[in-house]
Amino acid sequence: MSSTRTRARSIRFATVAVIALTTLPLSGCMFSSIPSETPAAEETNSTSEPTPDESGEPSGDAPSALSFEDGDLLSDDVYIEWGDGLLADDGWESTSPDDGNGGWAYGTIDGSCTAQFWQGYTSDVQVTPGDDAASSDAILGALLQTDAATITPNAVDGAFSYQIGGNTDVANRQITGQDGDRTWIMAARAFATPGLGVYVIVDCTGGDANAVLAEVVEKNAILAH
């Protein structure tokens, strides 16, 4: 069951620290500047959002799956958000509560990994209408203060769960960095038609970042309504 999150009006990527991709020929010292907080966004009044029915089926005009191509089927008034599956999970604890601007974070109880979430409007990102894959790369590029052209050859396709956990019905784009025993994976999805986006950054020291990302995806589905 998801908890209601405050809608973020837009994401201000200019406030994000530079993050170096070790898949690119950049120095390892820059890698340590992964932002500890999600980017600031304009505050809006908190509003309650409807949730999917118990069958996990999308409500409203949302399609039954969200491949990059399916993004074109979304209506302008659909809303996309994370389901909060870690709220009552004994293996995780809140490390940064909902900031009212679309961002929050959890950490594993053993302190080895964090999962930083964001959801909201992408008015400050150069999205490409009709191309959610390129627009998702644009979110990654904005977070890393580079362009989508730099991101695209280094990112890979991945997936989030949709409506309920245990599926791979929301396509995303992912990029990974590593420095010693620290690994981070950033996964993002833009929905260009309604102008929305989501991302999660899993950051592990001494832990298996890929396994943790898989757990996060399993327990935190993307909801469309």
C-alpha positions in Angstrom: 0.0 0.0 0.0 1.4 3.4 -0.9 1.5 6.5 1.2 0.4 9.7 -0.3 3.3 11.9 -1.3 3.3 15.7 -2.0 3.4 16.5 -5.7 6.5 18.4 -6.7 5.8 21.1 -9.2 9.2 20.9 -10.9 12.7 19.7 -10.3 15.5 22.2 -10.1 18.6 20.3 -11.2 20.9 23.3 -10.9 21.1 22.6 -7.1 22.5 19.1 -7.6 26.2 18.4 -7.0 28.2 17.1 -9.9 28.3 13.3 -9.9 31.1 11.6 -11.9 30.2 8.4 -13.8 33.0 5.9 -13.5 31.8 4.3 -16.6 33.1 7.4 -18.2 36.8 8.6 -18.1 36.3 10.9 -15.1 38.3 11.1 -11.9 37.3 8.9 -8.9 37.5 11.9 -6.5 34.5 13.5 -8.2 32.5 10.3 -7.6 32.2 11.1 -3.9 30.0 14.0 -4.6 26.7 12.1 -5.0 24.0 14.4 -3.6 22.9 13.5 -0.1 19.6 15.2 -0.7 17.1 15.2 -3.5 17.0 18.4 -5.7 14.8 21.1 -4.3 11.6 21.7 -6.1 8.9 24.4 -5.8 6.6 23.7 -2.9 2.9 22.9 -3.6 0.0 22.1 -1.3 -0.2 18.5 -0.3 -3.1 16.7 -2.1 -4.5 13.2 -1.6 -4.1 11.0 -4.6 -6.3 8.0 -5.6 -4.6 4.6 -5.5 -5.0 1.5 -7.8 -7.6 -1.0 -6.8 -6.6 -4.1 -4.9 -6.2 -6.1 -8.2 -3.2 -3.9 -9.0 -4.9 -2.7 -12.2 -4.3 0.9 -13.3 -7.1 3.3 -12.7 -8.3 6.1 -15.0 -6.6 6.3 -18.5 -3.3 4.6 -17.5 -2.2 1.8 -19.9 -1.7 -1.8 -18.6 2.1 -1.5 -19.0 4.5 1.3 -19.4 7.2 0.5 -21.9 8.9 3.5 -23.4 6.4 3.4 -26.3 3.4 3.0 -24.0 4.3 6.4 -22.5 2.6 7.9 -25.5 -0.7 6.4 -24.4 -0.8 8.4 -21.1 -3.2 11.2 -20.9 -2.1 14.7 -20.0 -3.9 14.5 -16.6 -2.5 11.2 -15.4 -0.3 11.2 -12.3 2.7 9.0 -11.7 4.1 8.3 -8.3 6.1 5.7 -6.2 4.3 3.3 -4.0 6.0 3.3 -0.6 6.8 -0.3 0.1 9.6 0.4 2.7 7.5 2.3 5.2 6.8 -0.8 7.4 9.8 -2.9 6.2 11.9 -4.2 9.1 15.0 -4.1 6.9 14.8 -0.4 6.2 14.5 2.8 8.1 13.8 6.4 7.1 16.9 8.4 6.7 15.3 11.5 5.1 11.6 12.0 5.6 9.3 13.3 2.8 10.5 16.8 2.2 7.3 18.0 0.6 9.0 18.5 -2.7 8.9 15.0 -4.1 12.0 13.5 -2.4 12.6 11.1 0.5 15.1 8.4 1.4 15.5 5.1 3.3 18.6 3.3 4.5 19.2 -0.4 5.3 19.2 -1.2 9.0 22.9 -2.3 8.7 23.8 1.1 7.3 25.4 -0.3 4.1 22.9 1.1 1.5 20.6 4.0 0.9 17.7 4.4 -1.5 16.9 8.0 -2.5 13.6 8.5 -4.2 12.1 11.4 -6.2 8.8 11.9 -8.1 7.4 15.0 -9.7 7.2 17.3 -12.7 10.1 17.6 -15.1 9.6 21.1 -16.5 13.3 21.9 -16.0 14.4 18.9 -18.1 14.8 19.0 -21.9 12.4 16.1 -22.6 11.7 14.8 -26.1 8.0 14.4 -26.8 7.2 10.9 -28.0 10.5 9.5 -26.8 10.4 8.5 -23.1 13.8 6.7 -23.4 15.6 9.8 -24.5 13.7 11.8 -22.0 14.8 9.4 -19.2 18.4 9.8 -20.3 17.8 13.6 -20.0 16.8 13.1 -16.3 20.0 11.2 -15.7 22.0 13.8 -17.6 20.5 16.6 -15.6 21.2 14.9 -12.3 24.8 14.3 -13.4 25.1 17.8 -14.9 25.8 16.6 -18.4 23.7 16.1 -21.6 21.7 13.1 -22.7 24.1 12.4 -25.5 26.8 11.6 -22.9 24.4 9.5 -20.9 22.9 7.4 -23.7 25.9 5.2 -24.7 26.7 4.5 -21.0 23.2 3.8 -19.7 21.3 0.5 -20.0 17.6 -0.4 -20.1 16.0 -1.6 -16.8 12.6 -1.8 -15.3 10.5 -0.8 -12.3 7.4 -2.7 -11.0 4.0 -1.3 -12.1 1.0 -1.0 -9.8 2.1 -4.0 -7.7 5.5 -5.6 -7.1 6.9 -8.6 -8.9 6.8 -7.4 -12.5 9.0 -5.5 -15.0 6.3 -3.4 -16.7 7.8 0.1 -16.4 10.8 0.5 -18.6 13.6 2.7 -17.2 17.1 3.8 -17.9 20.0 3.1 -15.5 23.6 4.1 -15.1 26.1 2.7 -12.6 29.2 4.1 -10.9 31.8 2.4 -8.7 34.7 3.7 -6.5 36.5 1.1 -4.4 33.8 -0.8 -2.4 31.2 1.9 -3.1 28.7 1.4 -5.9 25.7 3.5 -6.9 23.0 2.8 -9.4 20.7 5.6 -10.7 17.5 4.5 -12.4 15.1 7.1 -13.9 12.0 7.2 -16.0 10.5 10.2 -17.7 6.9 10.3 -18.9 7.1 13.1 -21.5 3.4 13.4 -22.3 2.2 14.4 -18.8 5.6 16.0 -18.0 6.4 13.7 -15.1 9.3 11.6 -13.9 10.6 9.4 -11.2 14.1 8.3 -10.1 15.8 6.2 -7.4 19.5 6.2 -6.5 20.7 3.1 -4.7 24.1 3.8 -3.0 25.9 1.0 -1.3 29.2 0.7 0.5 30.3 -2.9 0.9 26.9 -4.2 -0.2 25.5 -5.6 -3.4 23.9 -2.6 -5.1 22.3 -4.7 -7.8 20.6 -6.9 -5.3 19.4 -3.9 -3.3 18.1 -2.2 -6.4 16.2 -5.4 -7.2 14.7 -5.4 -3.7 13.7 -1.7 -4.0 12.1 -2.3 -7.4 10.2 -5.3 -6.0 8.9 -3.4 -3.0 8.2 0.0 -4.5 6.0 -0.1 -7.5 5.3 2.8 -9.8 1.6 3.8 -9.6 -0.3 5.5 -12.4 -3.8 7.1 -11.9 
